[in-house]
Structures are given as structure tokens and as C-alpha cells.
């Protein structure tokens, strides 16, 4: 089954890592055995002066092929990855969904 992990607001202007890079690194290096990276998608969010954003206001979605039994472990790994690499002043978020939801 496909599992979608949406990452957003993990960076700060001038920071060392962007949300897209954070998501790509997660997909390439942090998945458990039995999970396979399908791809990483970038979403362009609305650019509006009333919405705070760093540079381009984009989010990223890591798409993983994995068994349902791995969802909790993948989610835990994603949260740990965000805590480890997100910019300290960011307000990161993670959204997890299954293909059939």
C-alpha cells in the first residue's frame, strides 16, 4: 500500500535545510526494512503576504510503498527525523495518510 507523509514548515529563511531536502533525505535514508520509497512530491502553496513562509511556500510529500504494519514505525521515524534536522525556529508539521483513506 502507499503511505503519504506530508512535511511542512521545517525550515527558516537562510537555514541549512529546506523542507524539500528534509523530506528527500528522510525518504532516502530513514525508511525501515520492508518499506520502499516511491517518490517525493513538491506542492506549491499559495503565495500571499498574509501567510508567513520562508522563500517559496512549498510543502513536500514522501510517498512510500509499505505494509500497513509499518505505518507506526515510519511515522515515528519521520517525527524523529524532523526533530533531528528541522530548523530550531521552525514550526514543523507532519501529516500521514494511507492510500485507501
Gaussian input, Z-matrix of N, CA and C with variables (Angstrom, degrees):
# hf/3-21g

backbone

0 1
 N
 C     1     B1
 C     2     B2     1     A1
 N     3     B3     2     A2     1     D1
 C     4     B4     3     A3     2     D2
 C     5     B5     4     A4     3     D3
 N     6     B6     5     A5     4     D4
 C     7     B7     6     A6     5     D5
 C     8     B8     7     A7     6     D6
 N     9     B9     8     A8     7     D7
 C    10    B10     9     A9     8     D8
 C    11    B11    10    A10     9     D9
 N    12    B12    11    A11    10    D10
 C    13    B13    12    A12    11    D11
 C    14    B14    13    A13    12    D12
 N    15    B15    14    A14    13    D13
 C    16    B16    15    A15    14    D14
 C    17    B17    16    A16    15    D15
 N    18    B18    17    A17    16    D16
 C    19    B19    18    A18    17    D17
 C    20    B20    19    A19    18    D18
 N    21    B21    20    A20    19    D19
 C    22    B22    21    A21    20    D20
 C    23    B23    22    A22    21    D21
 N    24    B24    23    A23    22    D22
 C    25    B25    24    A24    23    D23
 C    26    B26    25    A25    24    D24
 N    27    B27    26    A26    25    D25
 C    28    B28    27    A27    26    D26
 C    29    B29    28    A28    27    D27
 N    30    B30    29    A29    28    D28
 C    31    B31    30    A30    29    D29
 C    32    B32    31    A31    30    D30
 N    33    B33    32    A32    31    D31
 C    34    B34    33    A33    32    D32
 C    35    B35    34    A34    33    D33
 N    36    B36    35    A35    34    D34
 C    37    B37    36    A36    35    D35
 C    38    B38    37    A37    36    D36
 N    39    B39    38    A38    37    D37
 C    40    B40    39    A39    38    D38
 C    41    B41    40    A40    39    D39
 N    42    B42    41    A41    40    D40
 C    43    B43    42    A42    41    D41
 C    44    B44    43    A43    42    D42
 N    45    B45    44    A44    43    D43
 C    46    B46    45    A45    44    D44
 C    47    B47    46    A46    45    D45
 N    48    B48    47    A47    46    D46
 C    49    B49    48    A48    47    D47
 C    50    B50    49    A49    48    D48
 N    51    B51    50    A50    49    D49
 C    52    B52    51    A51    50    D50
 C    53    B53    52    A52    51    D51
 N    54    B54    53    A53    52    D52
 C    55    B55    54    A54    53    D53
 C    56    B56    55    A55    54    D54
 N    57    B57    56    A56    55    D55
 C    58    B58    57    A57    56    D56
 C    59    B59    58    A58    57    D57
 N    60    B60    59    A59    58    D58
 C    61    B61    60    A60    59    D59
 C    62    B62    61    A61    60    D60
 N    63    B63    62    A62    61    D61
 C    64    B64    63    A63    62    D62
 C    65    B65    64    A64    63    D63
 N    66    B66    65    A65    64    D64
 C    67    B67    66    A66    65    D65
 C    68    B68    67    A67    66    D66
 N    69    B69    68    A68    67    D67
 C    70    B70    69    A69    68    D68
 C    71    B71    70    A70    69    D69
 N    72    B72    71    A71    70    D70
 C    73    B73    72    A72    71    D71
 C    74    B74    73    A73    72    D72
 N    75    B75    74    A74    73    D73
 C    76    B76    75    A75    74    D74
 C    77    B77    76    A76    75    D75
 N    78    B78    77    A77    76    D76
 C    79    B79    78    A78    77    D77
 C    80    B80    79    A79    78    D78
 N    81    B81    80    A80    79    D79
 C    82    B82    81    A81    80    D80
 C    83    B83    82    A82    81    D81
 N    84    B84    83    A83    82    D82
 C    85    B85    84    A84    83    D83
 C    86    B86    85    A85    84    D84
 N    87    B87    86    A86    85    D85
 C    88    B88    87    A87    86    D86
 C    89    B89    88    A88    87    D87
 N    90    B90    89    A89    88    D88
 C    91    B91    90    A90    89    D89
 C    92    B92    91    A91    90    D90
 N    93    B93    92    A92    91    D91
 C    94    B94    93    A93    92    D92
 C    95    B95    94    A94    93    D93
 N    96    B96    95    A95    94    D94
 C    97    B97    96    A96    95    D95
 C    98    B98    97    A97    96    D96
 N    99    B99    98    A98    97    D97
 C   100   B100    99    A99    98    D98
 C   101   B101   100   A100    99    D99
 N   102   B102   101   A101   100   D100
 C   103   B103   102   A102   101   D101
 C   104   B104   103   A103   102   D102
 N   105   B105   104   A104   103   D103
 C   106   B106   105   A105   104   D104
 C   107   B107   106   A106   105   D105
 N   108   B108   107   A107   106   D106
 C   109   B109   108   A108   107   D107
 C   110   B110   109   A109   108   D108
 N   111   B111   110   A110   109   D109
 C   112   B112   111   A111   110   D110
 C   113   B113   112   A112   111   D111
 N   114   B114   113   A113   112   D112
 C   115   B115   114   A114   113   D113
 C   116   B116   115   A115   114   D114
 N   117   B117   116   A116   115   D115
 C   118   B118   117   A117   116   D116
 C   119   B119   118   A118   117   D117
 N   120   B120   119   A119   118   D118
 C   121   B121   120   A120   119   D119
 C   122   B122   121   A121   120   D120
 N   123   B123   122   A122   121   D121
 C   124   B124   123   A123   122   D122
 C   125   B125   124   A124   123   D123
 N   126   B126   125   A125   124   D124
 C   127   B127   126   A126   125   D125
 C   128   B128   127   A127   126   D126
 N   129   B129   128   A128   127   D127
 C   130   B130   129   A129   128   D128
 C   131   B131   130   A130   129   D129
 N   132   B132   131   A131   130   D130
 C   133   B133   132   A132   131   D131
 C   134   B134   133   A133   132   D132
 N   135   B135   134   A134   133   D133
 C   136   B136   135   A135   134   D134
 C   137   B137   136   A136   135   D135
 N   138   B138   137   A137   136   D136
 C   139   B139   138   A138   137   D137
 C   140   B140   139   A139   138   D138
 N   141   B141   140   A140   139   D139
 C   142   B142   141   A141   140   D140
 C   143   B143   142   A142   141   D141
 N   144   B144   143   A143   142   D142
 C   145   B145   144   A144   143   D143
 C   146   B146   145   A145   144   D144
 N   147   B147   146   A146   145   D145
 C   148   B148   147   A147   146   D146
 C   149   B149   148   A148   147   D147
 N   150   B150   149   A149   148   D148
 C   151   B151   150   A150   149   D149
 C   152   B152   151   A151   150   D150
 N   153   B153   152   A152   151   D151
 C   154   B154   153   A153   152   D152
 C   155   B155   154   A154   153   D153
 N   156   B156   155   A155   154   D154
 C   157   B157   156   A156   155   D155
 C   158   B158   157   A157   156   D156
 N   159   B159   158   A158   157   D157
 C   160   B160   159   A159   158   D158
 C   161   B161   160   A160   159   D159
 N   162   B162   161   A161   160   D160
 C   163   B163   162   A162   161   D161
 C   164   B164   163   A163   162   D162
 N   165   B165   164   A164   163   D163
 C   166   B166   165   A165   164   D164
 C   167   B167   166   A166   165   D165
 N   168   B168   167   A167   166   D166
 C   169   B169   168   A168   167   D167
 C   170   B170   169   A169   168   D168
 N   171   B171   170   A170   169   D169
 C   172   B172   171   A171   170   D170
 C   173   B173   172   A172   171   D171
 N   174   B174   173   A173   172   D172
 C   175   B175   174   A174   173   D173
 C   176   B176   175   A175   174   D174
 N   177   B177   176   A176   175   D175
 C   178   B178   177   A177   176   D176
 C   179   B179   178   A178   177   D177
 N   180   B180   179   A179   178   D178
 C   181   B181   180   A180   179   D179
 C   182   B182   181   A181   180   D180
 N   183   B183   182   A182   181   D181
 C   184   B184   183   A183   182   D182
 C   185   B185   184   A184   183   D183
 N   186   B186   185   A185   184   D184
 C   187   B187   186   A186   185   D185
 C   188   B188   187   A187   186   D186
 N   189   B189   188   A188   187   D187
 C   190   B190   189   A189   188   D188
 C   191   B191   190   A190   189   D189
 N   192   B192   191   A191   190   D190
 C   193   B193   192   A192   191   D191
 C   194   B194   193   A193   192   D192
 N   195   B195   194   A194   193   D193
 C   196   B196   195   A195   194   D194
 C   197   B197   196   A196   195   D195
 N   198   B198   197   A197   196   D196
 C   199   B199   198   A198   197   D197
 C   200   B200   199   A199   198   D198
 N   201   B201   200   A200   199   D199
 C   202   B202   201   A201   200   D200
 C   203   B203   202   A202   201   D201
 N   204   B204   203   A203   202   D202
 C   205   B205   204   A204   203   D203
 C   206   B206   205   A205   204   D204
 N   207   B207   206   A206   205   D205
 C   208   B208   207   A207   206   D206
 C   209   B209   208   A208   207   D207
 N   210   B210   209   A209   208   D208
 C   211   B211   210   A210   209   D209
 C   212   B212   211   A211   210   D210
 N   213   B213   212   A212   211   D211
 C   214   B214   213   A213   212   D212
 C   215   B215   214   A214   213   D213
 N   216   B216   215   A215   214   D214
 C   217   B217   216   A216   215   D215
 C   218   B218   217   A217   216   D216
 N   219   B219   218   A218   217   D217
 C   220   B220   219   A219   218   D218
 C   221   B221   220   A220   219   D219
 N   222   B222   221   A221   220   D220
 C   223   B223   222   A222   221   D221
 C   224   B224   223   A223   222   D222
 N   225   B225   224   A224   223   D223
 C   226   B226   225   A225   224   D224
 C   227   B227   226   A226   225   D225
 N   228   B228   227   A227   226   D226
 C   229   B229   228   A228   227   D227
 C   230   B230   229   A229   228   D228
 N   231   B231   230   A230   229   D229
 C   232   B232   231   A231   230   D230
 C   233   B233   232   A232   231   D231
 N   234   B234   233   A233   232   D232
 C   235   B235   234   A234   233   D233
 C   236   B236   235   A235   234   D234
 N   237   B237   236   A236   235   D235
 C   238   B238   237   A237   236   D236
 C   239   B239   238   A238   237   D237
 N   240   B240   239   A239   238   D238
 C   241   B241   240   A240   239   D239
 C   242   B242   241   A241   240   D240
 N   243   B243   242   A242   241   D241
 C   244   B244   243   A243   242   D242
 C   245   B245   244   A244   243   D243
 N   246   B246   245   A245   244   D244
 C   247   B247   246   A246   245   D245
 C   248   B248   247   A247   246   D246
 N   249   B249   248   A248   247   D247
 C   250   B250   249   A249   248   D248
 C   251   B251   250   A250   249   D249
 N   252   B252   251   A251   250   D250
 C   253   B253   252   A252   251   D251
 C   254   B254   253   A253   252   D252
 N   255   B255   254   A254   253   D253
 C   256   B256   255   A255   254   D254
 C   257   B257   256   A256   255   D255
 N   258   B258   257   A257   256   D256
 C   259   B259   258   A258   257   D257
 C   260   B260   259   A259   258   D258
 N   261   B261   260   A260   259   D259
 C   262   B262   261   A261   260   D260
 C   263   B263   262   A262   261   D261
 N   264   B264   263   A263   262   D262
 C   265   B265   264   A264   263   D263
 C   266   B266   265   A265   264   D264
 N   267   B267   266   A266   265   D265
 C   268   B268   267   A267   266   D266
 C   269   B269   268   A268   267   D267
 N   270   B270   269   A269   268   D268
 C   271   B271   270   A270   269   D269
 C   272   B272   271   A271   270   D270
 N   273   B273   272   A272   271   D271
 C   274   B274   273   A273   272   D272
 C   275   B275   274   A274   273   D273
 N   276   B276   275   A275   274   D274
 C   277   B277   276   A276   275   D275
 C   278   B278   277   A277   276   D276
 N   279   B279   278   A278   277   D277
 C   280   B280   279   A279   278   D278
 C   281   B281   280   A280   279   D279
 N   282   B282   281   A281   280   D280
 C   283   B283   282   A282   281   D281
 C   284   B284   283   A283   282   D282
 N   285   B285   284   A284   283   D283
 C   286   B286   285   A285   284   D284
 C   287   B287   286   A286   285   D285
 N   288   B288   287   A287   286   D286
 C   289   B289   288   A288   287   D287
 C   290   B290   289   A289   288   D288
 N   291   B291   290   A290   289   D289
 C   292   B292   291   A291   290   D290
 C   293   B293   292   A292   291   D291
 N   294   B294   293   A293   292   D292
 C   295   B295   294   A294   293   D293
 C   296   B296   295   A295   294   D294
 N   297   B297   296   A296   295   D295
 C   298   B298   297   A297   296   D296
 C   299   B299   298   A298   297   D297
 N   300   B300   299   A299   298   D298
 C   301   B301   300   A300   299   D299
 C   302   B302   301   A301   300   D300

   B1=1.4346
   B2=1.5228
   B3=1.3212
   B4=1.4635
   B5=1.5301
   B6=1.3275
   B7=1.4587
   B8=1.5220
   B9=1.3273
   B10=1.4589
   B11=1.5213
   B12=1.3337
   B13=1.4579
   B14=1.5262
   B15=1.3246
   B16=1.4571
   B17=1.5167
   B18=1.3176
   B19=1.4651
   B20=1.5247
   B21=1.3364
   B22=1.4587
   B23=1.5163
   B24=1.3117
   B25=1.4567
   B26=1.5314
   B27=1.3228
   B28=1.4674
   B29=1.5228
   B30=1.3338
   B31=1.4618
   B32=1.5203
   B33=1.3257
   B34=1.4535
   B35=1.5217
   B36=1.3221
   B37=1.4568
   B38=1.5231
   B39=1.3083
   B40=1.4593
   B41=1.5137
   B42=1.3322
   B43=1.4665
   B44=1.5175
   B45=1.3090
   B46=1.4628
   B47=1.5174
   B48=1.3229
   B49=1.4621
   B50=1.5291
   B51=1.3094
   B52=1.4624
   B53=1.5262
   B54=1.3144
   B55=1.4653
   B56=1.5285
   B57=1.3294
   B58=1.4671
   B59=1.5137
   B60=1.3294
   B61=1.4619
   B62=1.5245
   B63=1.3253
   B64=1.4609
   B65=1.5257
   B66=1.3281
   B67=1.4676
   B68=1.5272
   B69=1.3317
   B70=1.4734
   B71=1.5270
   B72=1.3172
   B73=1.4785
   B74=1.5205
   B75=1.3284
   B76=1.4656
   B77=1.5230
   B78=1.3113
   B79=1.4585
   B80=1.5154
   B81=1.3143
   B82=1.4691
   B83=1.5222
   B84=1.3440
   B85=1.4697
   B86=1.5284
   B87=1.3136
   B88=1.4625
   B89=1.5229
   B90=1.3008
   B91=1.4668
   B92=1.5278
   B93=1.3218
   B94=1.4682
   B95=1.5303
   B96=1.2926
   B97=1.4638
   B98=1.5295
   B99=1.3082
   B100=1.4554
   B101=1.5142
   B102=1.3223
   B103=1.4661
   B104=1.5273
   B105=1.3293
   B106=1.4650
   B107=1.5208
   B108=1.3249
   B109=1.4584
   B110=1.5194
   B111=1.3219
   B112=1.4650
   B113=1.5192
   B114=1.3435
   B115=1.4579
   B116=1.5106
   B117=1.3310
   B118=1.4572
   B119=1.5251
   B120=1.3176
   B121=1.4580
   B122=1.5209
   B123=1.3223
   B124=1.4648
   B125=1.5196
   B126=1.3272
   B127=1.4539
   B128=1.5232
   B129=1.3136
   B130=1.4617
   B131=1.5198
   B132=1.3227
   B133=1.4532
   B134=1.5277
   B135=1.2917
   B136=1.4603
   B137=1.5254
   B138=1.3078
   B139=1.4605
   B140=1.5212
   B141=1.3190
   B142=1.4525
   B143=1.5244
   B144=1.3053
   B145=1.4679
   B146=1.5264
   B147=1.3300
   B148=1.4594
   B149=1.5256
   B150=1.3345
   B151=1.4616
   B152=1.5287
   B153=1.3251
   B154=1.4614
   B155=1.5339
   B156=1.3307
   B157=1.4595
   B158=1.5162
   B159=1.3242
   B160=1.4609
   B161=1.5225
   B162=1.3278
   B163=1.4598
   B164=1.5212
   B165=1.3440
   B166=1.4508
   B167=1.5251
   B168=1.3103
   B169=1.4686
   B170=1.5266
   B171=1.3101
   B172=1.4610
   B173=1.5289
   B174=1.3202
   B175=1.4595
   B176=1.5232
   B177=1.3194
   B178=1.4632
   B179=1.5209
   B180=1.3204
   B181=1.4583
   B182=1.5239
   B183=1.3223
   B184=1.4600
   B185=1.5319
   B186=1.3251
   B187=1.4585
   B188=1.5273
   B189=1.3385
   B190=1.4562
   B191=1.5283
   B192=1.3122
   B193=1.4647
   B194=1.5207
   B195=1.3245
   B196=1.4677
   B197=1.5177
   B198=1.3028
   B199=1.4595
   B200=1.5302
   B201=1.3164
   B202=1.4609
   B203=1.5324
   B204=1.3079
   B205=1.4703
   B206=1.5369
   B207=1.3505
   B208=1.4629
   B209=1.5260
   B210=1.3329
   B211=1.4700
   B212=1.5231
   B213=1.3136
   B214=1.4703
   B215=1.5256
   B216=1.3264
   B217=1.4682
   B218=1.5230
   B219=1.3175
   B220=1.4690
   B221=1.5258
   B222=1.3192
   B223=1.4655
   B224=1.5219
   B225=1.3299
   B226=1.4673
   B227=1.5211
   B228=1.3219
   B229=1.4634
   B230=1.5242
   B231=1.3284
   B232=1.4706
   B233=1.5293
   B234=1.3213
   B235=1.4610
   B236=1.5217
   B237=1.3234
   B238=1.4735
   B239=1.5255
   B240=1.3211
   B241=1.4639
   B242=1.5283
   B243=1.3245
   B244=1.4662
   B245=1.5290
   B246=1.3159
   B247=1.4676
   B248=1.5266
   B249=1.3198
   B250=1.4673
   B251=1.5262
   B252=1.3328
   B253=1.4629
   B254=1.5178
   B255=1.3042
   B256=1.4682
   B257=1.5259
   B258=1.3171
   B259=1.4592
   B260=1.5252
   B261=1.3326
   B262=1.4640
   B263=1.5295
   B264=1.3266
   B265=1.4602
   B266=1.5271
   B267=1.3232
   B268=1.4705
   B269=1.5277
   B270=1.3151
   B271=1.4654
   B272=1.5315
   B273=1.3471
   B274=1.4689
   B275=1.5167
   B276=1.3304
   B277=1.4480
   B278=1.5149
   B279=1.3215
   B280=1.4549
   B281=1.5187
   B282=1.3199
   B283=1.4527
   B284=1.5323
   B285=1.3245
   B286=1.4688
   B287=1.5248
   B288=1.3357
   B289=1.4685
   B290=1.5063
   B291=1.3304
   B292=1.4708
   B293=1.5160
   B294=1.3218
   B295=1.4510
   B296=1.5196
   B297=1.3135
   B298=1.4527
   B299=1.5227
   B300=1.3092
   B301=1.4680
   B302=1.5001
   A1=108.45
   A2=115.85
   A3=119.92
   A4=109.28
   A5=114.85
   A6=123.58
   A7=106.39
   A8=115.89
   A9=121.75
   A10=108.95
   A11=116.87
   A12=121.85
   A13=107.98
   A14=116.15
   A15=121.18
   A16=110.75
   A17=115.97
   A18=122.82
   A19=108.39
   A20=117.28
   A21=119.77
   A22=110.56
   A23=113.36
   A24=124.37
   A25=112.39
   A26=115.64
   A27=120.29
   A28=112.05
   A29=116.86
   A30=119.39
   A31=111.75
   A32=115.02
   A33=122.49
   A34=107.65
   A35=116.30
   A36=121.36
   A37=110.09
   A38=116.69
   A39=121.66
   A40=113.81
   A41=117.34
   A42=120.99
   A43=111.47
   A44=115.16
   A45=121.11
   A46=113.65
   A47=118.21
   A48=120.16
   A49=109.77
   A50=115.84
   A51=121.07
   A52=108.72
   A53=116.21
   A54=120.38
   A55=110.10
   A56=116.89
   A57=120.74
   A58=112.09
   A59=117.08
   A60=120.58
   A61=110.57
   A62=117.58
   A63=121.40
   A64=109.90
   A65=116.73
   A66=120.91
   A67=111.09
   A68=117.33
   A69=119.90
   A70=111.30
   A71=116.78
   A72=119.45
   A73=110.94
   A74=116.81
   A75=119.08
   A76=109.81
   A77=116.98
   A78=121.13
   A79=113.65
   A80=116.27
   A81=120.93
   A82=113.62
   A83=117.77
   A84=118.08
   A85=116.37
   A86=119.00
   A87=119.43
   A88=115.53
   A89=118.66
   A90=119.88
   A91=111.36
   A92=117.30
   A93=119.94
   A94=111.19
   A95=115.04
   A96=121.13
   A97=108.77
   A98=116.15
   A99=120.48
   A100=113.21
   A101=117.44
   A102=121.62
   A103=108.18
   A104=115.86
   A105=120.48
   A106=109.76
   A107=115.77
   A108=120.92
   A109=109.61
   A110=116.55
   A111=122.11
   A112=109.30
   A113=116.58
   A114=121.32
   A115=111.40
   A116=115.11
   A117=121.71
   A118=107.07
   A119=116.16
   A120=122.11
   A121=110.17
   A122=116.22
   A123=121.70
   A124=108.16
   A125=116.24
   A126=121.12
   A127=108.67
   A128=115.40
   A129=120.11
   A130=108.00
   A131=116.39
   A132=121.49
   A133=109.51
   A134=116.32
   A135=121.54
   A136=111.62
   A137=115.65
   A138=121.61
   A139=107.56
   A140=116.29
   A141=121.35
   A142=107.32
   A143=117.15
   A144=121.13
   A145=112.16
   A146=118.24
   A147=121.50
   A148=112.95
   A149=116.45
   A150=121.53
   A151=108.52
   A152=117.84
   A153=118.63
   A154=111.15
   A155=116.14
   A156=121.70
   A157=108.58
   A158=116.19
   A159=119.34
   A160=111.84
   A161=117.43
   A162=118.12
   A163=112.67
   A164=117.76
   A165=119.81
   A166=113.27
   A167=117.69
   A168=123.88
   A169=112.35
   A170=114.64
   A171=119.45
   A172=110.03
   A173=114.49
   A174=122.37
   A175=106.99
   A176=117.69
   A177=121.26
   A178=109.73
   A179=115.15
   A180=121.34
   A181=108.80
   A182=116.10
   A183=122.18
   A184=106.67
   A185=115.99
   A186=121.01
   A187=107.26
   A188=115.22
   A189=122.15
   A190=109.42
   A191=116.78
   A192=121.87
   A193=106.80
   A194=116.64
   A195=120.30
   A196=110.06
   A197=115.19
   A198=121.40
   A199=109.67
   A200=116.02
   A201=121.24
   A202=111.62
   A203=116.94
   A204=120.25
   A205=112.75
   A206=117.87
   A207=121.26
   A208=113.47
   A209=117.71
   A210=119.91
   A211=111.73
   A212=118.16
   A213=121.02
   A214=110.79
   A215=117.41
   A216=119.87
   A217=111.37
   A218=117.13
   A219=120.64
   A220=109.76
   A221=116.91
   A222=121.16
   A223=110.89
   A224=117.24
   A225=121.19
   A226=111.16
   A227=117.08
   A228=121.12
   A229=111.06
   A230=116.95
   A231=120.48
   A232=110.34
   A233=117.10
   A234=120.27
   A235=111.82
   A236=117.03
   A237=120.96
   A238=110.42
   A239=117.12
   A240=121.53
   A241=110.54
   A242=116.79
   A243=120.39
   A244=109.95
   A245=116.96
   A246=120.94
   A247=111.36
   A248=115.95
   A249=120.87
   A250=112.41
   A251=118.59
   A252=120.29
   A253=117.12
   A254=118.90
   A255=119.36
   A256=110.26
   A257=115.75
   A258=120.24
   A259=109.48
   A260=117.12
   A261=120.44
   A262=113.99
   A263=118.15
   A264=120.44
   A265=112.65
   A266=117.92
   A267=121.83
   A268=109.90
   A269=115.28
   A270=121.76
   A271=107.22
   A272=117.30
   A273=120.87
   A274=113.77
   A275=112.93
   A276=120.07
   A277=110.17
   A278=115.69
   A279=122.50
   A280=107.89
   A281=116.05
   A282=121.95
   A283=107.49
   A284=116.92
   A285=121.21
   A286=108.52
   A287=114.48
   A288=120.39
   A289=109.98
   A290=115.39
   A291=121.47
   A292=109.02
   A293=115.26
   A294=121.17
   A295=112.49
   A296=118.18
   A297=120.84
   A298=113.98
   A299=118.18
   A300=120.77
   A301=110.68
   D1=153.73
   D2=176.26
   D3=-90.23
   D4=137.40
   D5=176.31
   D6=-119.00
   D7=132.58
   D8=-177.84
   D9=-110.46
   D10=126.61
   D11=178.40
   D12=-119.18
   D13=110.14
   D14=-179.45
   D15=-93.34
   D16=124.22
   D17=178.29
   D18=-110.01
   D19=137.33
   D20=175.17
   D21=-152.68
   D22=155.71
   D23=175.35
   D24=52.75
   D25=50.05
   D26=179.92
   D27=-104.67
   D28=-0.31
   D29=-175.49
   D30=-123.90
   D31=171.98
   D32=173.75
   D33=-135.40
   D34=153.41
   D35=-179.25
   D36=-57.13
   D37=126.42
   D38=-178.88
   D39=81.70
   D40=3.89
   D41=-179.58
   D42=-73.40
   D43=171.42
   D44=-176.60
   D45=-79.72
   D46=-20.24
   D47=-174.77
   D48=-137.59
   D49=138.72
   D50=176.86
   D51=-94.70
   D52=165.98
   D53=176.73
   D54=-60.87
   D55=-42.09
   D56=179.32
   D57=-61.34
   D58=-45.07
   D59=179.44
   D60=-65.86
   D61=-41.21
   D62=177.73
   D63=-57.92
   D64=-45.33
   D65=-179.09
   D66=-66.32
   D67=-44.38
   D68=179.83
   D69=-62.03
   D70=-42.76
   D71=178.73
   D72=-62.71
   D73=-39.38
   D74=177.69
   D75=-59.98
   D76=-50.17
   D77=-177.85
   D78=-62.85
   D79=-32.06
   D80=-177.25
   D81=-85.41
   D82=-24.85
   D83=-170.19
   D84=-130.01
   D85=-12.07
   D86=-170.41
   D87=-115.36
   D88=2.88
   D89=-178.23
   D90=-76.70
   D91=143.70
   D92=178.43
   D93=-74.54
   D94=164.46
   D95=175.30
   D96=-58.28
   D97=136.50
   D98=-178.91
   D99=96.78
   D100=-9.36
   D101=177.02
   D102=-109.19
   D103=141.99
   D104=-177.72
   D105=-128.70
   D106=131.39
   D107=177.66
   D108=-68.33
   D109=124.86
   D110=176.35
   D111=-91.08
   D112=-39.71
   D113=179.35
   D114=170.34
   D115=170.56
   D116=176.43
   D117=-125.21
   D118=124.27
   D119=-176.60
   D120=-108.44
   D121=140.56
   D122=176.45
   D123=-104.32
   D124=134.22
   D125=176.29
   D126=-113.86
   D127=128.06
   D128=175.05
   D129=-85.61
   D130=118.44
   D131=177.98
   D132=-92.50
   D133=165.27
   D134=-177.37
   D135=-60.06
   D136=135.86
   D137=173.69
   D138=-96.34
   D139=114.42
   D140=-176.09
   D141=-149.83
   D142=134.61
   D143=-178.73
   D144=-59.67
   D145=-22.15
   D146=-179.84
   D147=-83.10
   D148=-8.79
   D149=-179.82
   D150=-110.58
   D151=114.99
   D152=179.50
   D153=-67.31
   D154=136.54
   D155=176.06
   D156=-154.07
   D157=164.39
   D158=-176.61
   D159=-80.61
   D160=-69.07
   D161=-178.02
   D162=-130.06
   D163=-45.05
   D164=-174.61
   D165=-127.33
   D166=-0.99
   D167=-179.91
   D168=50.62
   D169=62.41
   D170=177.16
   D171=-121.18
   D172=156.10
   D173=175.42
   D174=-120.42
   D175=169.64
   D176=179.87
   D177=-134.22
   D178=145.91
   D179=178.93
   D180=-125.87
   D181=120.13
   D182=176.05
   D183=-91.61
   D184=124.55
   D185=-179.42
   D186=-108.22
   D187=125.41
   D188=-173.27
   D189=-125.19
   D190=137.33
   D191=168.91
   D192=-92.20
   D193=120.15
   D194=-178.82
   D195=-162.11
   D196=160.01
   D197=175.38
   D198=-72.59
   D199=151.18
   D200=-179.44
   D201=-55.66
   D202=-33.73
   D203=-178.02
   D204=-63.33
   D205=-15.26
   D206=-178.63
   D207=-94.29
   D208=-4.30
   D209=-175.70
   D210=-57.86
   D211=-47.23
   D212=-178.14
   D213=-62.04
   D214=-43.52
   D215=-179.70
   D216=-66.60
   D217=-41.44
   D218=178.65
   D219=-62.84
   D220=-42.47
   D221=178.96
   D222=-62.57
   D223=-45.79
   D224=178.21
   D225=-60.10
   D226=-41.80
   D227=178.70
   D228=-65.53
   D229=-38.99
   D230=178.96
   D231=-64.98
   D232=-44.00
   D233=178.25
   D234=-62.56
   D235=-41.76
   D236=178.00
   D237=-64.83
   D238=-39.43
   D239=178.96
   D240=-63.50
   D241=-44.50
   D242=177.79
   D243=-60.62
   D244=-46.62
   D245=-179.68
   D246=-60.96
   D247=-34.15
   D248=-177.60
   D249=-76.38
   D250=-40.95
   D251=-169.21
   D252=-116.27
   D253=-14.08
   D254=-179.74
   D255=-65.06
   D256=151.53
   D257=176.91
   D258=-60.18
   D259=138.14
   D260=-175.13
   D261=-60.94
   D262=-26.58
   D263=-177.96
   D264=-97.94
   D265=4.24
   D266=178.48
   D267=-77.88
   D268=166.73
   D269=175.67
   D270=-121.14
   D271=73.50
   D272=-170.67
   D273=-69.31
   D274=155.07
   D275=175.93
   D276=-140.00
   D277=153.15
   D278=177.91
   D279=-135.61
   D280=134.38
   D281=175.57
   D282=-125.58
   D283=131.55
   D284=-178.32
   D285=-122.70
   D286=132.10
   D287=178.63
   D288=-141.97
   D289=151.57
   D290=174.19
   D291=-95.71
   D292=159.02
   D293=-179.71
   D294=-58.20
   D295=-34.19
   D296=-175.16
   D297=-91.92
   D298=7.81
   D299=-178.86
   D300=-85.61

